[in-house]
Amino acid sequence: RLVQYRQGEGLEGWALPAGTLLFRHKAALAHQLAFHADGSSFAAAGENGRIELRDATTGEPITTIATGLRGVPSWLGFDPAGRFLLLCHEGDWALWELAAAQVVARARTGRFYGNHASWSRDGRRFAFGDWESTWMADLTGLAPVVRSRVDARPPERDYPQLQFSPTG
């Protein structure tokens, strides 16, 4: 499946490889999109930090998450097991646990402008960064703890691209 948002067209879902239109929701708004690990649903980031989890076949909303983040998340992504949804926006991050239907951890780490994040393949760690710094959080305990700040500083006004190796 492929899901896309186009201004004026709304949210669209396509079956691949045939390219068959599965759904179109003109009123839907999505600034960021992320598929759940099993492909059955996806997250769509709208206004005011609200995230809608939607069915991947029909595009219909399943539930809405009020994250408490200011504005529209600049990055969101599910962990590899589909247990958590990580949301980042301008120095804030929140970790939503799907089974508990709540934010289980959040932090403000700095002035993030154009942040990006990545999950380790095993889902135990995630990293996030901005123009100023890169941080890593470890989920081996009950809640994530920021374990280290990576000293490698990207050039001024450069958007970091983060990716864990397969051995993470």
Secondary structure, 3 states (H helix, E strand, C coil): CEEEEECCCEEEEEECCCCEEEEEECCCCCCEEEECCCCCEEEEECCCCEEEEEECCCCCEEEEEECCCCCCCCEEEECCCCCEEEEEECCEEEEEECCCCEEEEEEECCCCCCCEEEECCCCCEEEEECCCCEEEEECCCCCCEEEEEECCCCCCCCCCCCCCCCCC
